[in-house]
Amino acid sequence: MNDWPEGRSGDNRDQYGRGSASAQPESARVMRQVRRDQGAPGQDPYGRQGPSAPPYGNGVPQQPSYVDGQGHGGGYDSGYNTGQVYGAPGGGGGYGGPGEPGGGGRGPRPAPNWRKRIKWTAIVVITGLIVTTVATYFWADSKLNREVDLSKVIDRPEQGDGTNYLIVGSDSRAGLSSEQKKQLHTGSAAGKRTDSMMILHTGSNGDTLISLPRDSDVEIPTFVGSESGKTYKGTGRHVKLNAAYAEDGPELLVRTVEFNTGLKIDHYVEIGFAGFANIVDAVGGVEIDIPKGGMKDTKSGADFTAGKQTLNGDQALAFVRTRYALAGSDLDRTKNQQKFLNALANQVATPSTILNPFKLYPTMGAGLDSLIVDKDMGLYDLGKMFWAMKGVNGGDGTSMNMPISGSTGGNLLWDKAKVKTLVDELKNDEKVTVSGN
């Protein structure tokens, strides 16, 4: 019986179908060691199986193909080195170079997603602006000196429509050295007095800025002392308006203005000499047009030729304090004060100041550090007041002096009929029809 596989003879044959000298079946086939540059028959120089050799003799089993993914690679090796060490291009699971089909390396870098980048950039910028704005708000709010307690003011008028601010420029020398007092021509008087007073009304029918001459004749009413808490009965005593401030400070000044006008004051704002000069310097000076003939006043230190010129802090202070060189004295001074506030507001509100942190923060710091406000004043209220002043002085509202009918003993008398009409219009937040001096 023939023990050889079907189709094969019992003759001893070698692995190529040739006869063998041994009569015993061939034991396990042993692969010969082959040099890398000299492959075995049917293999390339790297030991990879080449195309199947044609069968030798009938019944020789067909060798498995190595090109179907089950062997060790195949194909004819022409001897040309393509530079691919780990596999042929396109081979399943091969390691072709970048961008090659079937390669395991990285392909071309995808195009950047600009929409996503712009979106995240916008988010970062907006978040930064919000954080900066909030931080600036709290920083500025913390600088307000809330020293005036309007709850100490008694017998107050009824609340009208709109908001009324009493804005005061004092001659306080606080914080000034002896050299600065000399330079600013402020003198060294103890205490402080008011050099300028204004009522700013903001409402839905236009804003109105009314200057109150410091020499206005007013009656001192019954009031409660801001420090002593004692009640001082009114005796019908008449004084100049600035004397009320000198007698008992901001609370009595508010009480006196309310008593003599019938208009309730909602907020109080005061700035001294040093603060005023610092704000002007912080914005780099303010341009003002000096009228024909110039201006010279040894008491205020004013010495200006006619024409447009930029005033620094010291010069600006001299300009708004000058009255002896003016024909209308205190009335003309109030007009110059309004004129200068207009120029200052326009300078502060320019993009070169607002968009420049190296100008904006010093300006805010100089202004806020030197302001004295009432306890209920918030940063929003202060900003609203500033923009209203800018609008009024820019022609978007009404700017005027308190109507005057004459004078007595050096005191300016208010025109009672006009004042009543003016106050009624302000209380009802109506358009002002009254004109001042």
C-alpha positions as CSV (number, residue, x, y, z in Angstrom):
1,M,0.0,0.0,0.0
2,N,1.3,3.4,-0.9
3,D,1.6,5.7,2.1
4,W,2.4,8.8,0.1
5,P,-0.2,11.4,-0.5
6,E,-2.5,10.9,-3.4
7,G,-1.0,11.8,-6.7
8,R,2.5,11.2,-5.5
9,S,4.6,8.1,-6.2
10,G,6.4,6.3,-3.5
11,D,9.7,7.2,-4.9
12,N,11.9,9.2,-2.7
13,R,11.9,12.7,-4.0
14,D,13.5,15.9,-2.7
15,Q,11.6,19.1,-2.1
16,Y,11.7,20.0,-5.8
17,G,10.2,16.6,-6.8
18,R,13.5,15.1,-7.7
19,G,14.6,11.7,-6.5
20,S,16.3,11.3,-3.2
21,A,18.8,8.8,-2.0
22,S,17.0,8.2,1.2
23,A,14.2,5.7,1.4
24,Q,12.6,7.4,4.4
25,P,10.1,10.2,4.3
26,E,11.6,13.6,4.7
27,S,11.6,14.9,8.2
28,A,10.6,18.5,9.1
29,R,11.9,20.8,6.5
30,V,14.6,23.1,7.6
31,M,14.9,26.6,6.2
32,R,18.5,27.5,5.3
33,Q,20.0,30.7,6.6
34,V,20.2,33.1,3.8
35,R,22.2,36.3,3.5
36,R,20.2,39.4,3.2
37,D,21.7,40.2,-0.2
38,Q,21.3,36.6,-1.4
39,G,17.8,35.2,-1.0
40,A,16.8,31.6,-1.3
41,P,15.3,30.4,-4.5
42,G,11.9,32.1,-5.0
43,Q,12.8,34.9,-2.5
44,D,14.1,38.4,-2.9
45,P,17.3,39.6,-1.2
46,Y,15.3,40.4,1.9
47,G,14.0,37.0,2.4
48,R,10.5,37.8,1.2
49,Q,8.6,35.1,-0.9
50,G,8.5,35.8,-4.6
51,P,5.9,34.5,-7.1
52,S,5.1,30.9,-6.6
53,A,7.3,28.6,-8.6
54,P,5.6,26.4,-11.1
55,P,4.9,22.9,-9.7
56,Y,7.4,20.2,-10.3
57,G,5.7,17.0,-11.0
58,N,2.2,15.9,-10.5
59,G,0.7,16.3,-7.1
60,V,3.1,18.8,-5.7
61,P,1.0,21.0,-3.4
62,Q,0.6,24.6,-4.5
63,Q,2.6,26.8,-2.1
64,P,0.5,29.4,-0.3
65,S,0.3,32.8,-1.8
66,Y,1.9,35.7,0.1
67,V,0.2,38.5,-1.6
68,D,-3.2,38.0,0.0
69,G,-2.3,39.4,3.4
70,Q,-1.6,36.0,5.0
71,G,2.1,35.8,4.2
72,H,5.1,38.0,4.6
73,G,4.8,40.2,1.6
74,G,5.3,39.4,-2.0
75,G,5.7,40.6,-5.4
76,Y,8.7,40.8,-7.7
77,D,11.7,42.7,-6.5
78,S,13.3,44.5,-9.3
79,G,16.2,45.4,-7.1
80,Y,15.3,49.1,-7.2
81,N,15.2,50.6,-3.7
82,T,12.2,52.9,-3.4
83,G,13.2,54.0,0.1
84,Q,10.3,52.2,1.8
85,V,11.6,49.9,4.4
86,Y,8.5,48.6,6.1
87,G,6.1,47.9,3.3
88,A,5.0,48.7,-0.2
89,P,2.8,51.7,-1.0
90,G,-0.8,50.9,-0.7
91,G,-0.3,47.7,1.2
92,G,-2.9,47.0,3.8
93,G,-1.6,48.0,7.2
94,G,1.6,49.2,5.6
95,Y,3.8,52.1,6.8
96,G,4.0,54.3,3.7
97,G,5.2,57.8,3.9
98,P,3.0,60.8,4.7
99,G,0.2,61.3,2.3
100,E,0.6,57.9,0.6
101,P,-2.4,55.7,0.3
102,G,-2.5,53.2,3.1
103,G,0.5,54.9,4.8
104,G,0.4,55.0,8.6
105,G,2.1,58.5,8.8
106,R,0.4,61.9,9.2
107,G,-1.3,63.3,6.2
108,P,-1.2,67.0,5.2
109,R,-2.0,69.4,8.0
110,P,-5.7,70.4,7.8
111,A,-6.5,74.1,6.9
112,P,-7.1,76.3,10.0
113,N,-10.7,76.8,11.1
114,W,-10.7,80.6,10.9
115,R,-14.3,80.9,12.0
116,K,-13.5,79.0,15.2
117,R,-10.4,81.1,15.8
118,I,-12.2,84.4,15.3
119,K,-15.0,83.2,17.6
120,W,-12.6,82.4,20.5
121,T,-10.6,85.6,19.9
122,A,-13.8,87.6,20.2
123,I,-14.8,85.8,23.3
124,V,-11.4,86.5,24.9
125,V,-11.4,90.2,23.9
126,I,-15.0,90.7,25.2
127,T,-14.3,88.9,28.4
128,G,-11.2,91.0,28.9
129,L,-13.1,94.2,28.3
130,I,-15.9,93.2,30.8
131,V,-13.3,92.3,33.5
132,T,-11.5,95.6,32.9
133,T,-14.7,97.6,32.9
134,V,-15.9,96.0,36.2
135,A,-12.5,96.5,37.8
136,T,-12.3,100.1,36.7
137,Y,-15.8,100.8,38.0
138,F,-15.0,99.4,41.5
139,W,-11.7,101.2,41.5
140,A,-13.2,104.5,40.6
141,D,-16.2,104.1,43.0
142,S,-13.8,103.5,45.9
143,K,-12.1,106.8,45.3
144,L,-15.2,108.9,45.9
145,N,-15.1,110.9,49.1
146,R,-18.7,110.6,50.4
147,E,-18.5,113.1,53.2
148,V,-21.7,115.1,52.9
149,D,-24.8,113.8,54.7
150,L,-27.9,115.3,53.2
151,S,-30.1,113.6,55.8
152,K,-29.0,116.3,58.2
153,V,-30.9,118.9,56.0
154,I,-34.3,119.7,57.5
155,D,-37.6,121.0,56.1
156,R,-36.8,120.0,52.5
157,P,-39.0,120.8,49.5
158,E,-41.1,118.1,47.7
159,Q,-39.3,116.0,45.2
160,G,-39.9,117.1,41.6
161,D,-39.2,115.4,38.3
162,G,-35.7,114.9,37.1
163,T,-32.5,115.2,39.1
164,N,-30.9,118.3,40.6
165,Y,-27.1,118.5,41.4
166,L,-25.5,121.3,43.4
167,I,-22.0,121.7,42.0
168,V,-19.6,123.7,44.1
169,G,-16.0,125.0,43.4
170,S,-14.4,125.7,46.8
171,D,-11.3,127.7,47.6
172,S,-10.0,124.9,49.8
173,R,-6.3,124.9,50.2
174,A,-6.2,121.4,51.5
175,G,-3.2,119.5,50.1
176,L,-1.4,122.6,48.9
177,S,2.1,123.4,50.0
178,S,3.2,127.0,50.8
179,E,4.9,127.2,47.4
180,Q,1.8,126.0,45.6
181,K,-0.4,128.5,47.5
182,K,2.0,131.2,46.3
183,Q,2.1,129.9,42.8
184,L,-1.7,129.6,42.5
185,H,-2.3,133.0,44.2
186,T,-4.7,131.3,46.7
187,G,-3.5,133.0,49.8
188,S,-3.5,131.2,53.1
189,A,-6.9,131.9,54.6
190,A,-8.1,129.3,57.1
191,G,-11.2,127.2,56.3
192,K,-12.8,127.3,52.9
193,R,-15.3,129.3,50.9
194,T,-17.2,128.8,47.7
195,D,-15.9,130.5,44.6
196,S,-18.6,129.1,42.3
197,M,-22.0,127.4,42.7
198,M,-24.2,125.9,40.0
199,I,-27.4,123.9,39.9
200,L,-27.5,121.3,37.2
201,H,-31.0,119.9,36.3
202,T,-31.1,116.7,34.2
203,G,-34.4,115.5,32.8
204,S,-36.4,114.4,29.8
205,N,-36.9,117.9,28.3
206,G,-33.3,119.0,28.1
207,D,-30.7,119.7,30.8
208,T,-30.2,123.1,32.4
209,L,-27.1,124.6,34.1
210,I,-27.8,127.6,36.3
211,S,-24.9,129.6,37.9
212,L,-25.6,131.0,41.3
213,P,-23.4,134.1,41.8
214,R,-21.5,133.9,45.1
215,D,-22.7,137.5,46.0
216,S,-26.4,136.5,45.7
217,D,-28.5,137.9,48.5
218,V,-30.1,135.0,50.5
219,E,-31.8,134.4,53.8
220,I,-30.3,131.9,56.3
221,P,-33.2,129.7,57.5
222,T,-33.5,127.5,60.6
223,F,-31.0,124.7,60.3
224,V,-29.4,121.9,62.3
225,G,-25.6,122.2,62.8
226,S,-23.7,119.5,60.8
227,E,-21.2,118.9,63.6
228,S,-23.0,120.0,66.8
229,G,-26.5,118.6,66.0
230,K,-28.0,121.8,67.5
231,T,-30.9,123.6,65.9
232,Y,-30.2,127.2,65.0
233,K,-33.4,129.2,64.5
234,G,-33.7,131.5,61.5
235,T,-33.8,135.2,62.3
236,G,-34.4,136.5,58.8
237,R,-30.7,137.3,58.5
238,H,-29.6,138.0,54.9
239,V,-26.0,137.2,53.7
240,K,-24.2,136.5,50.5
241,L,-24.7,133.0,49.4
242,N,-21.1,131.9,49.9
243,A,-21.3,132.9,53.6
244,A,-23.7,130.0,54.2
245,Y,-21.0,127.6,53.2
246,A,-18.4,129.3,55.3
247,E,-20.7,129.2,58.3
248,D,-21.6,125.5,58.4
249,G,-20.4,123.8,55.3
250,P,-22.2,121.9,52.5
251,E,-25.3,120.9,54.6
252,L,-26.2,124.5,55.4
253,L,-25.4,125.6,51.8
254,V,-27.9,123.0,50.5
255,R,-30.5,124.0,53.1
256,T,-30.1,127.7,52.1
257,V,-30.4,127.0,48.4
258,E,-33.5,124.9,48.9
259,F,-35.1,127.4,51.2
260,N,-34.5,130.3,48.9
261,T,-35.5,128.5,45.6
262,G,-38.0,125.8,46.7
263,L,-36.1,123.3,44.5
264,K,-34.9,120.0,46.2
265,I,-31.2,119.2,45.7
266,D,-30.7,115.5,45.1
267,H,-26.9,115.3,44.9
268,Y,-23.9,117.5,46.0
269,V,-20.5,117.7,44.3
270,E,-17.5,119.8,45.4
271,I,-14.0,120.3,44.0
272,G,-11.2,122.3,45.5
273,F,-8.4,124.3,44.0
274,A,-5.8,121.6,43.9
275,G,-8.2,119.0,42.4
276,F,-9.3,121.4,39.6
277,A,-5.7,122.2,38.6
278,N,-4.7,118.5,38.7
279,I,-7.6,117.5,36.3
280,V,-6.6,120.1,33.8
281,D,-2.9,119.0,33.9
282,A,-4.0,115.3,33.6
283,V,-5.7,115.9,30.3
284,G,-2.7,117.9,29.0
285,G,-4.3,121.4,29.3
286,V,-7.4,123.0,28.0
287,E,-7.7,125.3,25.0
288,I,-9.7,128.5,25.7
289,D,-10.3,131.6,23.7
290,I,-9.4,134.8,25.7
291,P,-11.6,137.7,24.6
292,K,-10.2,140.9,23.0
293,G,-8.2,143.0,25.3
294,G,-6.9,140.0,27.2
295,M,-7.2,139.4,30.9
296,K,-5.0,140.6,33.8
297,D,-5.8,140.2,37.5
298,T,-3.1,140.4,40.2
299,K,-5.3,138.8,42.8
300,S,-6.1,135.6,40.8
301,G,-2.8,135.6,39.0
302,A,-4.5,135.8,35.5
303,D,-2.3,137.3,32.8
304,F,-3.5,136.4,29.4
305,T,-3.3,137.9,26.0
306,A,-6.3,137.8,23.6
307,G,-6.8,134.7,21.4
308,K,-6.8,131.0,21.6
309,Q,-4.3,129.4,23.9
310,T,-3.9,126.2,26.0
311,L,-4.1,126.7,29.7
312,N,-2.4,124.5,32.2
313,G,-3.8,123.8,35.6
314,D,-2.4,126.9,37.3
315,Q,-3.5,129.2,34.5
316,A,-7.0,127.5,34.3
317,L,-7.5,128.2,38.0
318,A,-6.6,131.8,37.6
319,F,-9.0,132.1,34.7
320,V,-12.1,130.7,36.5
321,R,-11.3,132.8,39.7
322,T,-10.8,136.1,37.9
323,R,-13.5,138.7,38.6
324,Y,-11.8,142.1,39.3
325,A,-10.6,142.3,35.7
326,L,-14.2,141.8,34.4
327,A,-16.7,144.5,33.8
328,G,-19.6,142.4,35.2
329,S,-17.5,141.2,38.1
330,D,-19.1,138.0,39.6
331,L,-21.7,137.7,36.8
332,D,-19.0,137.7,34.2
333,R,-17.0,135.3,36.2
334,T,-19.8,132.7,36.3
335,K,-20.0,133.0,32.5
336,N,-16.3,132.3,32.2
337,Q,-16.6,129.3,34.6
338,Q,-19.3,127.8,32.3
339,K,-17.2,128.5,29.3
340,F,-14.2,126.8,30.8
341,L,-16.2,123.8,32.0
342,N,-17.5,123.3,28.4
343,A,-13.9,123.3,27.1
344,L,-12.7,120.9,29.9
345,A,-15.6,118.5,29.3
346,N,-15.0,118.4,25.6
347,Q,-11.3,117.7,26.2
348,V,-11.9,114.9,28.6
349,A,-14.5,113.3,26.3
350,T,-12.1,113.1,23.3
351,P,-11.0,109.7,22.0
352,S,-7.4,110.7,22.7
353,T,-8.3,110.7,26.4
354,I,-10.9,108.0,26.7
355,L,-9.1,105.4,24.6
356,N,-5.7,106.2,26.1
357,P,-5.3,104.5,29.5
358,F,-2.2,106.5,30.2
359,K,-4.4,109.6,30.1
360,L,-7.8,108.3,31.2
361,Y,-6.7,106.8,34.5
362,P,-4.6,109.8,35.7
363,T,-7.5,112.0,34.7
364,M,-10.1,109.9,36.6
365,G,-7.7,109.6,39.5
366,A,-7.1,113.3,39.8
367,G,-10.8,114.1,39.5
368,L,-12.1,111.5,41.8
369,D,-9.5,112.0,44.5
370,S,-10.4,115.6,44.8
371,L,-14.2,115.4,44.7
372,I,-16.4,115.5,47.8
373,V,-19.9,114.2,47.2
374,D,-22.9,113.2,49.2
375,K,-23.3,109.8,50.8
376,D,-25.9,108.7,48.2
377,M,-23.8,109.6,45.2
378,G,-22.8,106.7,43.0
379,L,-20.4,106.5,40.1
380,Y,-23.4,106.3,37.7
381,D,-24.8,109.5,39.1
382,L,-21.5,111.2,38.7
383,G,-21.1,110.0,35.1
384,K,-24.6,111.2,34.3
385,M,-23.8,114.6,35.7
386,F,-20.6,114.9,33.7
387,W,-22.3,114.0,30.4
388,A,-25.1,116.4,31.1
389,M,-22.7,119.2,31.7
390,K,-20.9,118.4,28.5
391,G,-24.1,118.4,26.6
392,V,-25.4,121.7,28.1
393,N,-22.1,123.5,27.4
394,G,-22.0,122.0,23.9
395,G,-25.4,123.5,23.0
396,D,-27.7,120.6,23.8
397,G,-29.3,122.3,26.8
398,T,-29.7,125.6,28.5
399,S,-26.9,127.4,30.3
400,M,-27.8,130.6,32.2
401,N,-27.2,132.7,35.3
402,M,-29.9,133.0,38.0
403,P,-32.1,135.9,37.0
404,I,-31.1,139.1,38.8
405,S,-33.3,142.2,39.4
406,G,-30.7,144.5,41.0
407,S,-28.4,144.8,44.0
408,T,-28.4,146.1,47.5
409,G,-25.3,146.7,49.7
410,G,-23.2,144.8,47.3
411,N,-25.5,141.8,47.3
412,L,-27.2,140.7,44.1
413,L,-31.0,140.4,44.3
414,W,-32.8,137.6,42.5
415,D,-35.8,138.3,40.3
416,K,-38.4,136.6,42.4
417,A,-41.0,136.2,39.6
418,K,-38.6,134.8,37.1
419,V,-37.0,132.5,39.8
420,K,-40.5,131.1,40.6
421,T,-41.3,130.4,37.0
422,L,-37.8,128.8,36.5
423,V,-38.2,126.6,39.6
424,D,-41.7,125.5,38.6
425,E,-40.5,124.5,35.1
426,L,-37.6,122.5,36.6
427,K,-39.8,120.8,39.1
428,N,-42.2,119.7,36.3
429,D,-39.3,118.8,34.1
430,E,-40.5,121.2,31.4
431,K,-38.5,123.1,28.9
432,V,-37.0,126.2,30.5
433,T,-38.4,129.5,29.0
434,V,-36.8,131.9,31.5
435,S,-33.6,133.7,30.6
436,G,-30.9,134.8,33.0
437,N,-28.4,137.6,33.1
